Amino acid sequence: MQIWSQGRCVSVAEFSVSPFDRGLGHGLGLFETILALDGVPILMDRHLARLASGMERLGWKAVEADLLGGARRVLAANGCGSGRARLRLAVTGGSGGLDDLARGEDAQVWMTAVAAGEIPESVAVEISPWTRNQNSPVAGLKCASYAENLLALDHARRRGFQETLFFNTAGDWCEAAMANVFLVKNGELRTPFLSSGCLPGIARGLVLEIAQTLGIPSAERALRMADLEAADEIFLSSAIRGPVPVSRLGEKCLTPGPVGKKLRGEWIQRIQAELACSAEI
């Protein structure tokens, strides 16, 4: 595998991170997971805008490197010039005191690229036994301290599910471990407020834009368990997969519905249009 770092692609053996990097030791870092099609990063501008916003929240200066050029190079270097790929961009805090969030001089920015798996037709999800803290200082950040998500996801998979849904400490629906969540009731699209503690997902934002374009009523709401149980449709959204319907919530079976299908179809068209525009540049 080749890794993009410091403006060039290097082998895994050549890449190193300081043992004193707070991203490594304490999870002080940010990351983005970006879809690539045929060697082209998709919605890269939105990902970079979210990364810049997160860095600003941490008091860090924006990355000055040519990240789009780096993304294209690392995709090519890893044989991801055709088909679907998962591009991961990571930024660390570097060395420094624990009482000072400033990025150290040895802070790292790097990217990896691997082939992305097939998109499932639907997923089964459970309700997580753990809650999200909507008042956490890292709520809404794509933070490197990701163990909570991984442990909750592992718990779900051991029980025969592909994903898990978090509620927050106020009892409101928040997000999935690896995705944002939507429901449909009486033709209206609903998703939790960002104040619920959920990530401002790239796919989440685009799905809401698509709904507006298609004339599908949509709203951010405080959603409770009763809303989930009464939903006509539920689906997840992520940058890598786009909208994917939920076929089972706990023991309740659901049927993919017309609103989710319509959004999925338009999502695919938007992604293909961006790919076509990027190929012309």
Sequence and secondary structure as in RCSB ss.txt:
>XXXX:A:sequence
MQIWSQGRCVSVAEFSVSPFDRGLGHGLGLFETILALDGVPILMDRHLARLASGMERLGWKAVEADLLGGARRVL
AANGCGSGRARLRLAVTGGSGGLDDLARGEDAQVWMTAVAAGEIPESVAVEISPWTRNQNSPVAGLKCASYAENL
LALDHARRRGFQETLFFNTAGDWCEAAMANVFLVKNGELRTPFLSSGCLPGIARGLVLEIAQTLGIPSAERALRM
ADLEAADEIFLSSAIRGPVPVSRLGEKCLTPGPVGKKLRGEWIQRIQAELACSAEI
>XXXX:A:secstr
 EEEETTEEEEGGG    TT HHHHH  EEEEEEEEETTEESSHHHHHHHHHHHHHHTT     S HHHHHHHHH
HHTT SSSEEEEEEEEE  S  TT     TT  EEEEEEE     S EEEEEEEEEE TT TTTTS BS  HHHH
HHHHHHHHTT SEEEEEETTS EEEESSSEEEEEETTEEEEE GGGT    HHHHHHHHHHHHHT  EEEE   H
HHHHH SEEEEEETTTEEEEEEEETTEE    HHHHHHHHHHHHHHHHHHHHHHH 
